[in-house]
Amino acid sequence: MFKIGKIEIKDYPVLLAPMEDVSDPPFRFLCKKFGADIMYTEFISSEGLIRDAFKSVKKLDFIEEERPIGIQIFGHNIESMIEATKYAEQSNPDLIDINFGCSVRKVVSKGAGAGILNDIPKMVKMTAEVVKSTKLPVTVKTRLGYDNNHKQIVEIAERLQDVGIQALTIHGRTRTNSYKDKSDWTLIGEVKNNSRMIIPIIGNGDITCPEKAMEMKNKYNVDGIMIGRESVGNPWIFREVKHYLNTGELLPHPNISERIETCKIHLQKSIDWKGERTGILEMRKHYSKYFKGYKYFKRFKLKLMDKENAGELYKIFGEILKEYS
Ligand SMILES: Cc1cc2nc3c(=O)[nH]c(=O)nc-3n(C[C@H](O)[C@H](O)[C@H](O)COP(=O)(O)O)c2cc1C
């Protein structure tokens, strides 16, 4: 059975990846509903947290039904990471995850996120200090290495395990790879099959369908699969992957009425959590994803983008249902 501290997952675990501006409570609600086994907050700046910055503190929000949930933090300063861990612990999540994978320039240039892959001793020390500063299990999410000449994940994994992390998620790219480069799982497999490793290893990168999840699980023997981009506008991916892993059968994709129902829940949860105006504005980035592949959807998208009132949006959902049923 898959275990991280007290978290036990009976099925083969399929996790929702942390995604800034995406994996917020409204979106997580849906991923959980459709089967995500473990979820994470968006990454939270340690500096922002300890300064009590509104945006960072708001990202700590979650509801009980989301458990097991991890709060993900990032930063370049070890003291701040310790403080932020203590701060995050007060929200009582199930685990603390350290982000050593973010490749955004403004994060990396400070030596945070994947930037720390340039300084592995500091990465190990920061992890050790975070582990010491909390009673919660600490996990890490990182990449294969800084660049293609420094794919040190096998050594990194051993060293992070030695200082006490309880699971490791590996995204099969380096910091300098772009999403155009295919995710490389071979080193994820090497970490998993290293006889020194005892903690769960979760594989991440380019899982787009149930068959791919099954292939990676079988080929690389990882303890869990994490899905990011494919879940956007497609939270049903968790249901489909889990069903396929359990039965070998492919479920049909959701029909138009389920898509609309899900979209409505997402909109309502966004409004509840962010307020009507922001909730409606932030939903706009999701519409084309929910209705990907529907012919001539653009005219409805334009209408959805134009409205600032939930009632009017509901009317358009009705029109969409009529058109595509
Ligand atoms: C919009 C977006 C935001 C992301 N934000 C985070 C983040 O906050 N923390 C993190 O560890 N990774 C973040 N990632 C990386 C994903 O968690 C994941 O590792 C990556 O997208 C590869 O998985 P996928 O191919 O399933 O998308 C983000 C990715 C995207 C596309």
The ligand as an SDF file (V2000), in Angstrom:
LIG
                    3D

 31 33  0  0  0  0  0  0  0  0999 V2000
    0.1210   26.5420  -15.3030 C   0  0  0  0  0  0  0  0  0  0  0  0
    1.1160   25.6960  -14.5550 C   0  0  0  0  0  0  0  0  0  0  0  0
    1.4670   26.0310  -13.2630 C   0  0  0  0  0  0  0  0  0  0  0  0
    2.3680   25.2430  -12.5480 C   0  0  0  0  0  0  0  0  0  0  0  0
    2.6270   25.5670  -11.2480 N   0  0  0  0  0  0  0  0  0  0  0  0
    3.3820   24.7080  -10.4970 C   0  0  0  0  0  0  0  0  0  0  0  0
    3.5210   24.8940   -9.0950 C   0  0  0  0  0  0  0  0  0  0  0  0
    2.9590   25.8340   -8.5050 O   0  0  0  0  0  0  0  0  0  0  0  0
    4.2880   24.0110   -8.4210 N   0  0  0  0  0  0  0  0  0  0  0  0
    4.9160   22.9430   -9.0300 C   0  0  0  0  0  0  0  0  0  0  0  0
    5.5850   22.1560   -8.3720 O   0  0  0  0  0  0  0  0  0  0  0  0
    4.7980   22.7460  -10.3550 N   0  0  0  0  0  0  0  0  0  0  0  0
    4.0230   23.5810  -11.0870 C   0  0  0  0  0  0  0  0  0  0  0  0
    3.8360   23.3060  -12.4120 N   0  0  0  0  0  0  0  0  0  0  0  0
    4.4080   22.0850  -13.0050 C   0  0  0  0  0  0  0  0  0  0  0  0
    3.4200   20.9160  -12.8900 C   0  0  0  0  0  0  0  0  0  0  0  0
    3.1470   20.6150  -11.5410 O   0  0  0  0  0  0  0  0  0  0  0  0
    3.9630   19.6520  -13.5700 C   0  0  0  0  0  0  0  0  0  0  0  0
    5.1570   19.2680  -12.9370 O   0  0  0  0  0  0  0  0  0  0  0  0
    4.2480   19.8390  -15.0430 C   0  0  0  0  0  0  0  0  0  0  0  0
    3.2240   20.5720  -15.6890 O   0  0  0  0  0  0  0  0  0  0  0  0
    4.4470   18.4990  -15.7660 C   0  0  0  0  0  0  0  0  0  0  0  0
    3.3150   17.6870  -15.6200 O   0  0  0  0  0  0  0  0  0  0  0  0
    2.1990   17.5420  -16.7750 P   0  0  0  0  0  0  0  0  0  0  0  0
    2.9250   17.1510  -18.0380 O   0  0  0  0  0  0  0  0  0  0  0  0
    1.2680   16.4880  -16.2810 O   0  0  0  0  0  0  0  0  0  0  0  0
    1.5710   18.8990  -16.9180 O   0  0  0  0  0  0  0  0  0  0  0  0
    2.9640   24.1090  -13.1540 C   0  0  0  0  0  0  0  0  0  0  0  0
    2.6230   23.7890  -14.4670 C   0  0  0  0  0  0  0  0  0  0  0  0
    1.7090   24.5560  -15.1760 C   0  0  0  0  0  0  0  0  0  0  0  0
    1.3500   24.1640  -16.5850 C   0  0  0  0  0  0  0  0  0  0  0  0
  1  2  1  0
  2  3  1  0
  2 30  2  0
  3  4  2  0
  4  5  1  0
  4 28  1  0
  5  6  2  0
  6  7  1  0
  6 13  1  0
  7  8  2  0
  7  9  1  0
  9 10  1  0
 10 11  2  0
 10 12  1  0
 12 13  2  0
 13 14  1  0
 14 15  1  0
 14 28  1  0
 15 16  1  0
 16 17  1  0
 16 18  1  0
 18 19  1  0
 18 20  1  0
 20 21  1  0
 20 22  1  0
 22 23  1  0
 23 24  1  0
 24 25  2  0
 24 26  1  0
 24 27  1  0
 28 29  2  0
 29 30  1  0
 30 31  1  0
M  END
$$$$
